[in-house]
Amino acid sequence: MSYKTGILIRRILMKGIKWHHSARLALNCRKSPGIAVPVSFTTNSTATSYRQCSQRSMTGHNSFSSRSHTCGELRALHAGKQVTLCGWIQYQRQDLFVILRDFHGLTQLFIPQDESSAQLKEVLCDLPLESVVRVTGEVRQRPPGQENKEMPTGDIEVCVRSVEVLNACRRLPFEIKDFVKKSESLRMQYRYLDLRSVQMQYNLRLRSQMVMKMREYLCNLHGFVDVETPTLFKRTPGGAKEFIVPSREPGRFYSLPQSPQQFKQLLMVGGIDRYFQVARCYRDEGSKPDRQPEFTQVDIEMSFVDQDGIRTLIEGLIQHSWPEDKGQIHVPFPCMTYAEAMKYYGTDKPDTRFEMKLVDISEAFKHTAIGFLQDALNKPQGCVHAFCVPNGATHFKNKDLEVLRELAKTQFNQEVSAVVVKSDGIWKSPLSKLLTESEKQQVCQMTHARAGDLVLLSAGQPQDVCPALGKLRLHCAELLEARGVGIRDPSAFHFLWVVDFPLFLPKEDEPGQLESAHHPFTAPHPLDADLLYSQPHKVRGQHYDLVLNGCEIGGGSIRIHNAKLQQYVLEETLKEDKGLLSHLIEALESGAPPHGGIALGLDRLISIIVGAASIRDVIAFPKSFRGHDLMSNAPDFVPAEDLKPYHISTTWPAGAQKNKGQEP
């Protein structure tokens, strides 16, 4: 077959068809159910061998490998060159084209149609998709009109001269295409396949790049020292539940640290001065979309520093490592006190991408005749708060309002009243007949409600009312977005510092007892230091959180560096056994410098940047919602014999002995 004839056939077959790099426009991809036998076939004796490629002096993506180029870098300027590519077969079409993929892009391979290439054609066309091959061929420009402008390599193709099958693929449980929907459990069961997707590749590579830039910023620009701290430690008071690890000493257990908190403080005592670590942390808690039993923090500690110094450092760190394709971020980040956050947003991690702030409308009901409002306002600190949902009357139905009321009732034990301001300005609400026109007008003025809006209000104590309305505020935004109303810009990144948290909070199960709002090592605010000994519940802490789009991505504090103060907080305020922290108390007595730090949740930060629904989408091998590894089936049963050295006996669940062959 002549070259011109080949061109003609190709134009007929490819008319109107464009290869898209994300595979969404691929049609009728050929799938071979058989398993090919690894072969090597060459049609041109002058083809460059992979050994020659690997011997070249190269840097970058092709160094030390058996390829000359990646599948994403060939351009028109490479036309006429002999190249060697390695990758996975993404598509086969009409026995004429193969799309080869690696983790840098796609390249179209053209299969020669002459008789001498019959065996090569048979090998490439009969291989199952996702088989791994090494091909050698000549780069040439696609014929005029055949270019694909949506594909970085769309101006060229590689005419194959030889192919080596490195591994034929079995039948897979799902196709490796981003537009193919897979359940999360299936993705996690076959994580090694899910990692091949364009999105997972992007997420993990971006994560790697950001961590590298963070290291550069901290080490090279600001003199930090990267120090690894132990994974096996001891149980510590307060905070999240910890995993325990048995030892061979009877009754003695290690604990996996929930953070390197104590170690980094001890490093400051040791004169390290500036420490950081990309640290693995562990918490024995149920998984959530933004939480895992094991996760990663960018952990930082500094000596001789104040809050402003830590915040400025982190702003520079994030700005330095921020991905270029996500636009610029501006510093300094806005700052808000904990009291302001709770007052206007009902949460200590406000999403400031949209308004709908909470408003205190107590003044409007000062002389109201409505019983439940009177009762609330007659109590100390009683209040009435509300917020306005723009166009809420237009988009929300009665069933939506019922859902909102039920949400406040079940989660916060709080009654919420809805006021629909109709298009003519008339109120539609059970409260309408009980309020004067003056009271209605005041409510609309305070909440900036107009015709077509919805007002949600609640009465009671601020600590009950504000969180309930804050939750409803977020839920309303979700409902509006589900109806196509743009509330939060998915490409916007709103950073916010929240400061001046309470140092202590009442325990949920023992309201008369206090617990640390952050952790027991947080220093009290200098202006509140005297209150620590008389009214500890009123003391603010030197604690600061970094919030991004309504998610906490980091938290830290200035630490207690005085041993006597630390001992008082543990023993007198928190009623903790100081013996568990005797090593830290002794260290603080040994000339501890003033110090403070922060930990950034790397998984959460990356997931927000890439727009992932869960941090599991930015972790290579995450745990499931229940904390299980669905790929390896961990955690698994351990035979009783293996537990004897650890002096542990267990009561096995029903069926475990039969299924696992274990002795009870």
C-alpha positions as CSV (number, residue, x, y, z in Angstrom):
1,M,0.0,0.0,0.0
2,S,1.4,3.4,-1.0
3,Y,1.7,6.3,1.4
4,K,-0.9,8.3,-0.5
5,T,-3.4,5.4,-0.3
6,G,-2.7,5.2,3.5
7,I,-3.5,8.9,3.8
8,L,-6.8,8.4,1.9
9,I,-7.9,5.5,4.1
10,R,-7.1,7.4,7.2
11,R,-9.1,10.5,6.1
12,I,-12.1,8.4,5.5
13,L,-11.9,6.6,8.8
14,M,-11.0,9.7,10.8
15,K,-13.5,12.2,9.3
16,G,-15.3,14.0,12.0
17,I,-13.5,12.1,14.8
18,K,-11.2,13.9,17.3
19,W,-9.2,12.3,20.0
20,H,-9.7,14.1,23.3
21,H,-7.0,13.8,26.0
22,S,-9.6,13.1,28.7
23,A,-11.2,10.3,26.6
24,R,-14.6,11.8,26.7
25,L,-15.0,11.8,22.9
26,A,-13.7,8.3,22.4
27,L,-16.2,6.0,20.6
28,N,-16.6,2.3,20.3
29,C,-13.1,1.5,21.8
30,R,-11.9,-1.9,20.8
31,K,-11.7,-4.3,23.7
32,S,-10.1,-7.7,23.4
33,P,-11.2,-10.2,26.0
34,G,-8.2,-12.4,25.4
35,I,-4.8,-12.2,27.1
36,A,-1.9,-11.5,24.7
37,V,1.4,-13.3,25.0
38,P,4.3,-10.9,25.6
39,V,6.0,-10.5,22.3
40,S,8.6,-8.2,20.6
41,F,8.1,-7.4,16.9
42,T,10.2,-5.1,14.8
43,T,9.5,-3.9,11.2
44,N,12.5,-1.6,10.9
45,S,16.0,-2.7,11.7
46,T,17.1,0.9,12.2
47,A,14.6,1.4,15.1
48,T,16.2,2.8,18.3
49,S,16.4,0.1,21.0
50,Y,15.4,0.9,24.5
51,R,18.9,0.1,25.7
52,Q,20.3,2.9,23.6
53,C,17.6,5.3,25.0
54,S,18.5,4.4,28.6
55,Q,22.2,5.0,28.0
56,R,21.6,8.6,26.9
57,S,22.6,11.4,29.2
58,M,19.2,12.8,30.1
59,T,17.6,14.6,33.0
60,G,13.9,15.0,33.9
61,H,11.1,12.5,33.2
62,N,13.1,10.3,30.8
63,S,16.3,9.9,32.8
64,F,17.3,6.3,33.7
65,S,14.3,4.9,31.8
66,S,13.9,2.8,28.6
67,R,12.1,5.5,26.7
68,S,13.3,8.6,24.8
69,H,10.2,10.7,25.4
70,T,7.0,10.7,27.4
71,C,3.6,10.4,25.8
72,G,2.9,14.0,26.5
73,E,5.9,15.9,25.2
74,L,6.1,15.2,21.4
75,R,5.4,18.2,19.2
76,A,5.7,19.2,15.6
77,L,9.3,20.1,16.1
78,H,10.1,16.4,16.7
79,A,8.9,15.4,13.3
80,G,11.3,13.0,11.6
81,K,12.8,11.8,14.9
82,Q,13.0,8.2,15.9
83,V,11.5,7.9,19.4
84,T,10.8,5.2,22.0
85,L,7.6,5.5,24.1
86,C,6.4,3.3,27.0
87,G,2.9,3.3,28.3
88,W,-0.6,1.8,28.5
89,I,-2.9,1.2,25.6
90,Q,-5.8,3.6,26.1
91,Y,-7.8,3.0,22.8
92,Q,-7.6,1.1,19.6
93,R,-9.6,2.2,16.6
94,Q,-10.3,0.7,13.2
95,D,-7.1,-1.4,13.3
96,L,-5.3,1.8,12.2
97,F,-4.7,3.9,15.4
98,V,-3.7,3.2,18.9
99,I,-3.7,5.8,21.7
100,L,-0.8,5.3,24.1
101,R,-1.0,6.8,27.6
102,D,1.5,7.4,30.3
103,F,1.2,9.8,33.2
104,H,2.3,12.8,31.2
105,G,-0.2,12.6,28.4
106,L,-1.4,10.7,25.3
107,T,0.2,10.0,21.9
108,Q,-1.5,8.7,18.8
109,L,0.2,5.8,17.2
110,F,-0.3,5.1,13.5
111,I,-0.1,1.4,12.5
112,P,1.4,1.0,9.0
113,Q,-0.9,-0.8,6.6
114,D,1.6,-2.4,4.3
115,E,1.9,-6.2,4.2
116,S,5.3,-6.2,5.9
117,S,3.6,-4.7,9.0
118,A,0.9,-7.4,9.2
119,Q,2.3,-9.0,12.3
120,L,2.9,-5.7,14.1
121,K,-0.7,-4.7,13.3
122,E,-2.0,-8.0,14.7
123,V,0.0,-7.6,18.0
124,L,-1.2,-4.0,18.6
125,C,-4.8,-4.6,17.6
126,D,-5.4,-7.8,19.5
127,L,-3.9,-6.6,22.8
128,P,-6.4,-5.9,25.6
129,L,-6.8,-2.3,26.7
130,E,-4.5,-1.2,29.5
131,S,-1.7,-3.6,28.4
132,V,1.8,-2.2,28.8
133,V,4.0,-1.8,25.7
134,R,7.2,-0.2,24.5
135,V,7.0,1.1,20.9
136,T,9.6,2.6,18.6
137,G,8.7,4.7,15.6
138,E,9.1,7.9,13.6
139,V,7.4,11.1,14.6
140,R,5.5,12.8,11.8
141,Q,2.9,15.5,11.5
142,R,-0.7,14.5,11.1
143,P,-2.1,15.3,7.6
144,P,-3.8,18.7,7.2
145,G,-7.2,18.8,8.8
146,Q,-6.4,15.8,11.1
147,E,-4.9,17.8,13.9
148,N,-6.5,17.7,17.4
149,K,-6.2,21.1,19.0
150,E,-7.6,19.9,22.3
151,M,-4.7,17.4,22.6
152,P,-1.2,18.8,23.4
153,T,0.3,16.1,21.1
154,G,-2.5,16.6,18.6
155,D,-0.3,17.9,15.8
156,I,1.8,14.7,15.5
157,E,1.6,10.9,15.5
158,V,4.1,8.2,15.7
159,C,4.4,5.7,12.9
160,V,5.2,2.5,14.7
161,R,8.2,0.5,13.6
162,S,8.5,-2.0,16.5
163,V,6.5,-3.0,19.5
164,E,7.4,-5.0,22.6
165,V,4.6,-6.2,24.8
166,L,5.8,-5.7,28.4
167,N,2.7,-7.0,30.1
168,A,-0.8,-8.0,28.8
169,C,-3.7,-6.8,30.9
170,R,-6.4,-9.1,32.4
171,R,-10.1,-8.1,32.2
172,L,-10.5,-5.2,34.6
173,P,-13.4,-4.5,37.0
174,F,-13.9,-1.1,35.4
175,E,-12.6,1.0,32.5
176,I,-9.8,3.4,33.2
177,K,-11.7,6.5,32.0
178,D,-12.6,9.5,34.1
179,F,-16.2,9.6,32.6
180,V,-16.9,6.1,33.7
181,K,-18.7,6.2,37.1
182,K,-17.4,4.0,39.8
183,S,-18.6,3.6,43.4
184,E,-16.1,4.7,46.0
185,S,-15.9,1.3,47.5
186,L,-15.0,-0.2,44.1
187,R,-12.4,2.5,43.5
188,M,-10.8,1.8,46.9
189,Q,-10.9,-2.0,46.4
190,Y,-8.9,-1.6,43.2
191,R,-7.0,1.5,44.2
192,Y,-4.0,0.6,42.1
193,L,-6.3,0.9,39.0
194,D,-8.0,4.0,40.3
195,L,-4.6,5.7,40.6
196,R,-4.3,5.5,36.8
197,S,-7.1,8.1,36.4
198,V,-6.3,11.5,35.2
199,Q,-7.8,13.2,38.3
200,M,-5.9,11.0,40.8
201,Q,-2.7,11.5,38.9
202,Y,-3.2,15.2,39.0
203,N,-4.1,15.2,42.7
204,L,-1.1,13.2,43.8
205,R,1.4,15.0,41.6
206,L,0.1,18.4,42.7
207,R,0.4,17.3,46.3
208,S,4.0,16.3,45.8
209,Q,4.8,19.6,44.1
210,M,3.3,21.6,47.0
211,V,5.1,19.6,49.6
212,M,8.4,20.1,47.8
213,K,7.8,23.9,47.6
214,M,6.9,23.9,51.3
215,R,10.2,22.2,52.2
216,E,12.0,24.7,50.0
217,Y,10.3,27.7,51.7
218,L,10.9,26.4,55.3
219,C,14.4,25.0,54.9
220,N,16.1,27.1,52.3
221,L,14.4,30.4,52.9
222,H,13.8,30.4,56.6
223,G,16.2,28.0,58.3
224,F,13.9,25.3,59.5
225,V,15.1,21.8,60.4
226,D,13.2,18.8,59.2
227,V,13.1,16.4,62.2
228,E,11.4,13.0,62.3
229,T,9.7,12.2,65.6
230,P,8.7,8.8,67.0
231,T,5.5,6.9,65.9
232,L,5.5,4.7,69.0
233,F,4.8,6.9,72.1
234,K,2.7,6.8,75.2
235,R,-0.9,7.7,76.0
236,T,-1.5,11.4,76.6
237,P,-4.4,13.2,78.4
238,G,-7.1,15.0,76.5
239,G,-7.7,15.3,72.8
240,A,-8.8,12.6,70.4
241,K,-8.7,8.9,71.1
242,E,-5.4,7.2,70.3
243,F,-4.6,3.8,68.8
244,I,-2.8,1.5,71.2
245,V,0.0,-0.9,70.2
246,P,0.8,-3.9,72.4
247,S,4.4,-4.5,73.6
248,R,5.9,-7.8,74.8
249,E,5.9,-6.5,78.4
250,P,2.7,-7.6,80.2
251,G,0.1,-4.8,80.5
252,R,2.3,-2.2,78.7
253,F,1.2,-0.5,75.5
254,Y,2.5,2.0,73.1
255,S,0.2,4.7,71.7
256,L,0.3,6.1,68.2
257,P,0.5,9.9,68.6
258,Q,-2.4,12.0,67.4
259,S,0.3,14.7,66.6
260,P,3.9,15.3,67.4
261,Q,2.9,18.0,69.8
262,Q,5.1,17.1,72.8
263,F,8.0,16.2,70.7
264,K,8.1,19.5,68.9
265,Q,8.0,21.3,72.2
266,L,10.8,19.2,73.5
267,L,12.8,20.1,70.3
268,M,12.4,23.8,71.2
269,V,13.8,23.0,74.7
270,G,16.6,21.2,72.9
271,G,17.5,24.4,71.0
272,I,16.5,23.3,67.5
273,D,14.8,26.7,67.3
274,R,12.9,26.1,64.1
275,Y,11.4,22.6,63.4
276,F,9.1,21.2,60.8
277,Q,7.9,17.8,59.7
278,V,5.6,16.3,57.2
279,A,4.2,14.1,59.9
280,R,2.0,11.1,60.0
281,C,-0.7,11.3,62.7
282,Y,-3.2,8.8,64.0
283,R,-6.6,9.1,65.6
284,D,-8.9,6.3,66.6
285,E,-12.1,8.0,65.4
286,G,-14.7,7.3,62.8
287,S,-13.9,8.5,59.3
288,K,-15.6,11.5,57.7
289,P,-15.2,13.1,54.3
290,D,-12.4,15.3,55.8
291,R,-11.0,12.9,58.4
292,Q,-9.1,9.6,58.3
293,P,-7.7,7.3,61.0
294,E,-4.2,8.2,59.7
295,F,-3.5,11.5,58.1
296,T,-0.7,13.9,57.3
297,Q,0.2,17.3,58.9
298,V,2.7,19.9,58.0
299,D,3.9,20.4,61.6
300,I,5.8,23.5,62.5
301,E,7.3,24.9,65.8
302,M,9.4,28.1,66.4
303,S,11.1,29.6,69.4
304,F,10.9,33.3,70.4
305,V,7.8,33.9,68.3
306,D,4.4,35.4,68.8
307,Q,1.0,34.9,67.0
308,D,1.7,37.5,64.3
309,G,5.0,35.7,63.5
310,I,3.4,32.3,63.1
311,R,0.5,33.7,61.0
312,T,2.9,35.6,58.7
313,L,5.1,32.6,58.2
314,I,2.1,30.4,57.2
315,E,0.7,33.0,54.8
316,G,4.1,33.1,53.1
317,L,4.3,29.3,53.1
318,I,1.0,28.9,51.4
319,Q,1.6,31.7,48.9
320,H,5.0,30.2,48.0
321,S,3.6,26.7,47.4
322,W,0.3,27.7,45.8
323,P,-0.3,26.0,42.4
324,E,0.1,28.4,39.5
325,D,-3.0,27.1,37.8
326,K,-5.2,28.0,40.7
327,G,-4.7,31.8,40.5
328,Q,-3.0,34.1,42.9
329,I,-3.8,34.4,46.6
330,H,-3.3,37.6,48.5
331,V,-1.8,38.1,51.9
332,P,-2.3,39.0,54.7
333,F,-5.4,36.8,55.3
334,P,-8.4,38.4,57.0
335,C,-8.6,37.8,60.8
336,M,-11.7,37.4,62.9
337,T,-12.2,36.6,66.6
338,Y,-13.9,33.5,67.8
339,A,-16.7,35.6,69.3
340,E,-17.3,37.4,65.9
341,A,-17.3,34.1,64.0
342,M,-19.9,32.6,66.3
343,K,-22.0,35.8,66.3
344,Y,-22.2,36.3,62.6
345,Y,-21.8,32.7,61.2
346,G,-22.7,30.4,64.1
347,T,-19.4,28.4,63.7
348,D,-15.7,28.8,64.4
349,K,-14.9,27.9,60.8
350,P,-17.0,30.4,58.7
351,D,-17.4,30.0,55.0
352,T,-17.0,33.6,53.9
353,R,-17.6,33.0,50.2
354,F,-21.2,34.2,50.6
355,E,-23.1,36.5,52.9
356,M,-26.3,35.5,54.7
357,K,-24.8,36.6,58.0
358,L,-26.6,36.1,61.3
359,V,-28.2,39.2,62.7
360,D,-29.3,39.9,66.3
361,I,-32.9,41.2,65.9
362,S,-33.8,41.1,69.6
363,E,-34.5,44.8,69.6
364,A,-37.4,44.3,67.1
365,F,-39.2,42.1,69.7
366,K,-38.6,44.2,72.8
367,H,-42.3,44.7,73.3
368,T,-43.6,41.6,71.5
369,A,-46.7,39.8,72.6
370,I,-45.5,36.5,71.3
371,G,-45.0,34.2,74.3
372,F,-41.9,32.1,73.3
373,L,-40.0,35.2,72.2
374,Q,-40.9,37.0,75.4
375,D,-39.7,34.0,77.5
376,A,-36.4,33.9,75.6
377,L,-35.7,37.6,76.0
378,N,-36.6,37.7,79.7
379,K,-33.8,35.2,80.5
380,P,-30.2,36.4,81.1
381,Q,-28.4,36.8,77.7
382,G,-31.6,35.7,75.9
383,C,-31.7,36.8,72.3
384,V,-33.4,36.4,68.9
385,H,-31.2,35.9,65.9
386,A,-32.1,35.6,62.2
387,F,-30.6,35.5,58.7
388,C,-32.0,36.3,55.3
389,V,-31.9,33.9,52.3
390,P,-32.0,36.0,49.1
391,N,-34.7,34.7,46.8
392,G,-35.4,31.9,49.3
393,A,-39.2,32.4,48.9
394,T,-38.8,31.7,45.2
395,H,-36.6,28.6,45.4
396,F,-37.8,26.9,48.6
397,K,-41.0,24.9,49.0
398,N,-42.9,24.0,52.1
399,K,-41.1,20.7,52.3
400,D,-37.7,22.5,52.3
401,L,-38.8,24.6,55.2
402,E,-39.9,21.6,57.1
403,V,-36.5,20.0,56.5
404,L,-34.8,23.1,57.9
405,R,-36.9,23.1,61.0
406,E,-36.4,19.4,61.6
407,L,-32.6,19.8,61.2
408,A,-32.5,22.5,63.8
409,K,-34.7,20.4,66.1
410,T,-32.8,17.1,65.9
411,Q,-29.3,18.5,65.8
412,F,-29.6,21.5,68.2
413,N,-32.9,21.0,70.0
414,Q,-33.8,24.5,68.7
415,E,-37.1,25.8,67.3
416,V,-36.8,27.8,64.1
417,S,-39.5,30.0,62.6
418,A,-39.6,30.7,58.8
419,V,-40.9,34.0,57.3
420,V,-41.6,34.0,53.6
421,V,-41.7,37.6,52.2
422,K,-44.0,37.3,49.2
423,S,-43.5,39.2,46.0
424,D,-46.0,41.8,47.1
425,G,-44.2,42.2,50.4
426,I,-46.8,40.4,52.5
427,W,-45.5,38.0,55.1
428,K,-46.4,34.3,55.0
429,S,-45.7,33.0,58.4
430,P,-47.4,31.8,61.6
431,L,-45.9,34.8,63.3
432,S,-47.5,37.3,60.8
433,K,-50.8,37.8,62.7
434,L,-49.0,38.2,66.1
435,L,-46.6,40.9,65.0
436,T,-47.3,44.6,64.4
437,E,-46.4,46.2,61.1
438,S,-43.7,48.1,63.0
439,E,-42.1,44.9,64.2
440,K,-42.3,43.4,60.7
441,Q,-40.6,46.4,59.2
442,Q,-37.9,46.4,61.8
443,V,-37.1,42.7,61.1
444,C,-36.9,43.4,57.3
445,Q,-34.6,46.4,57.9
446,M,-32.3,44.5,60.2
447,T,-32.0,41.4,58.0
448,H,-32.1,43.4,54.7
449,A,-35.0,41.2,53.6
450,R,-36.9,42.1,50.4
451,A,-39.8,40.7,48.5
452,G,-39.1,37.2,47.5
453,D,-36.7,36.5,50.3
454,L,-36.8,34.0,53.2
455,V,-36.0,34.9,56.8
456,L,-35.2,32.2,59.4
457,L,-35.2,33.2,63.1
458,S,-34.7,31.5,66.4
459,A,-34.8,32.5,70.1
460,G,-32.9,31.4,73.1
461,Q,-29.4,31.5,74.5
462,P,-26.6,32.6,72.0
463,Q,-24.7,29.4,72.4
464,D,-27.8,27.5,71.3
465,V,-29.3,29.8,68.7
466,C,-26.1,30.8,66.7
467,P,-24.8,27.2,66.0
468,A,-28.3,26.1,64.9
469,L,-28.7,29.1,62.5
470,G,-25.1,28.7,61.3
471,K,-25.9,25.1,60.3
472,L,-29.1,26.2,58.5
473,R,-27.1,28.9,56.7
474,L,-24.8,26.3,55.1
475,H,-27.7,24.0,54.4
476,C,-29.6,26.8,52.6
477,A,-26.6,27.5,50.5
478,E,-26.5,23.8,49.5
479,L,-30.2,23.8,48.7
480,L,-29.9,26.9,46.5
481,E,-26.8,25.4,44.7
482,A,-28.7,22.2,44.1
483,R,-31.3,24.3,42.3
484,G,-28.8,26.0,40.1
485,V,-28.3,29.2,42.0
486,G,-24.7,30.3,42.2
487,I,-23.9,30.9,45.9
488,R,-20.3,29.8,46.4
489,D,-17.7,30.2,43.6
490,P,-16.0,26.8,43.3
491,S,-12.8,28.5,42.0
492,A,-12.6,31.0,44.9
493,F,-10.3,30.5,47.9
494,H,-11.2,32.5,51.0
495,F,-8.7,32.2,53.7
496,L,-9.5,33.4,57.2
497,W,-7.7,33.4,60.6
498,V,-9.9,32.8,63.6
499,V,-8.3,33.9,66.9
500,D,-9.0,34.5,70.6
501,F,-10.7,31.1,71.3
502,P,-11.7,30.2,74.8
503,L,-8.9,28.5,76.6
504,F,-11.3,26.0,78.2
505,L,-14.8,24.7,77.4
506,P,-17.3,22.7,79.6
507,K,-17.1,19.0,79.0
508,E,-20.1,17.6,77.1
509,D,-20.7,14.7,79.6
510,E,-19.7,16.8,82.7
511,P,-20.7,20.4,82.2
512,G,-19.2,21.3,85.6
513,Q,-15.8,20.2,84.5
514,L,-13.5,22.0,82.0
515,E,-11.5,20.6,79.1
516,S,-9.0,22.3,76.8
517,A,-10.6,23.9,73.8
518,H,-7.3,23.2,71.8
519,H,-4.9,21.2,74.0
520,P,-3.6,21.6,77.5
521,F,-0.3,23.2,76.3
522,T,-1.9,26.3,75.0
523,A,-0.9,29.5,76.7
524,P,-3.5,31.9,78.1
525,H,-4.0,35.3,76.5
526,P,-1.8,37.8,78.3
527,L,-4.7,40.1,79.1
528,D,-6.6,37.2,80.7
529,A,-3.8,35.6,82.7
530,D,-5.1,36.7,86.1
531,L,-8.6,35.1,85.3
532,L,-6.9,31.7,85.1
533,Y,-7.0,31.4,88.9
534,S,-10.4,32.8,89.5
535,Q,-12.6,32.5,86.4
536,P,-10.9,30.0,84.1
537,H,-14.0,29.7,81.9
538,K,-13.5,33.3,80.8
539,V,-9.9,33.0,79.8
540,R,-9.0,33.3,76.1
541,G,-6.2,31.2,74.7
542,Q,-3.4,32.1,72.4
543,H,-4.9,29.7,69.9
544,Y,-5.4,30.4,66.2
545,D,-7.1,28.5,63.4
546,L,-6.7,28.8,59.7
547,V,-9.9,28.4,57.8
548,L,-10.3,27.9,54.0
549,N,-13.8,28.0,52.4
550,G,-15.5,27.0,55.6
551,C,-13.0,24.2,56.5
552,E,-10.4,24.3,59.2
553,I,-7.1,23.5,57.5
554,G,-4.7,24.3,60.4
555,G,-4.6,25.1,64.0
556,G,-1.9,26.1,66.5
557,S,-1.1,28.2,69.5
558,I,1.6,29.9,71.6
559,R,2.6,27.3,74.2
560,I,3.0,27.4,77.9
561,H,6.7,27.4,78.5
562,N,6.6,27.9,82.3
563,A,6.6,24.6,84.2
564,K,4.6,25.9,87.2
565,L,1.9,27.3,85.0
566,Q,1.7,24.1,83.0
567,Q,1.5,22.0,86.1
568,Y,-1.3,24.2,87.5
569,V,-3.4,23.9,84.3
570,L,-3.1,20.1,84.3
571,E,-3.7,19.5,88.0
572,E,-6.0,22.3,89.1
573,T,-8.0,23.3,86.0
574,L,-8.2,20.1,84.0
575,K,-7.9,17.6,86.9
576,E,-5.4,15.5,84.8
577,D,-2.7,13.3,86.2
578,K,0.5,15.3,85.8
579,G,2.5,12.0,86.0
580,L,1.5,11.3,82.4
581,L,3.4,14.4,81.4
582,S,6.2,14.4,83.9
583,H,8.8,14.3,81.1
584,L,7.4,17.5,79.6
585,I,7.2,19.3,83.0
586,E,10.9,18.5,83.7
587,A,11.8,19.7,80.3
588,L,10.0,23.1,80.8
589,E,12.0,23.4,84.1
590,S,15.2,23.1,82.1
591,G,15.3,26.4,80.4
592,A,12.5,26.2,77.9
593,P,12.3,29.2,75.5
594,P,9.0,30.9,74.6
595,H,7.7,29.0,71.6
596,G,4.6,28.4,69.4
597,G,3.6,26.6,66.3
598,I,0.9,25.3,64.1
599,A,-0.1,22.1,62.2
600,L,-1.6,22.3,58.7
601,G,-3.8,19.5,57.6
602,L,-2.2,18.6,54.3
603,D,-4.9,16.3,53.1
604,R,-7.7,18.8,53.7
605,L,-5.7,21.7,52.1
606,I,-5.0,19.7,48.9
607,S,-8.6,18.4,48.7
608,I,-10.0,21.9,48.8
609,I,-7.5,23.1,46.2
610,V,-8.4,20.4,43.7
611,G,-12.1,20.5,44.5
612,A,-12.3,16.9,45.8
613,A,-15.4,15.8,47.7
614,S,-13.3,13.9,50.2
615,I,-9.7,13.8,51.5
616,R,-9.7,10.2,50.3
617,D,-9.3,11.6,46.7
618,V,-5.9,13.1,47.6
619,I,-4.4,10.2,49.5
620,A,-2.8,7.4,47.6
621,F,-4.1,4.5,49.8
622,P,-6.8,5.8,52.1
623,K,-9.2,4.1,54.5
624,S,-12.9,3.7,53.9
625,F,-15.6,5.6,55.7
626,R,-15.5,2.9,58.4
627,G,-11.7,3.1,58.6
628,H,-11.1,-0.1,56.6
629,D,-8.6,-0.8,53.9
630,L,-10.9,-2.4,51.3
631,M,-8.0,-3.4,49.1
632,S,-6.1,-5.5,51.7
633,N,-9.1,-6.1,54.0
634,A,-7.5,-4.5,57.0
635,P,-8.0,-4.6,59.9
636,D,-8.0,-8.3,59.9
637,F,-8.2,-11.1,62.5
638,V,-5.0,-12.3,64.1
639,P,-4.6,-15.9,65.3
640,A,-4.7,-16.3,69.0
641,E,-1.2,-17.9,68.9
642,D,0.2,-14.7,67.5
643,L,-1.3,-12.7,70.4
644,K,0.3,-14.8,73.2
645,P,3.7,-13.0,73.1
646,Y,1.8,-9.8,73.8
647,H,-0.1,-11.3,76.8
648,I,-3.4,-10.5,75.1
649,S,-6.6,-12.7,75.0
650,T,-9.7,-11.8,73.1
651,T,-13.3,-12.9,72.7
652,W,-13.7,-13.7,69.0
653,P,-16.8,-12.5,67.1
654,A,-19.2,-15.2,66.0
655,G,-17.9,-17.0,62.9
656,A,-14.3,-15.8,63.3
657,Q,-13.0,-19.1,64.5
658,K,-14.7,-21.0,61.7
659,N,-13.7,-18.5,59.0
660,K,-10.2,-17.8,60.1
661,G,-9.3,-21.1,61.7
662,Q,-8.5,-19.4,65.0
663,E,-8.7,-20.9,68.4
664,P,-10.6,-18.9,71.0
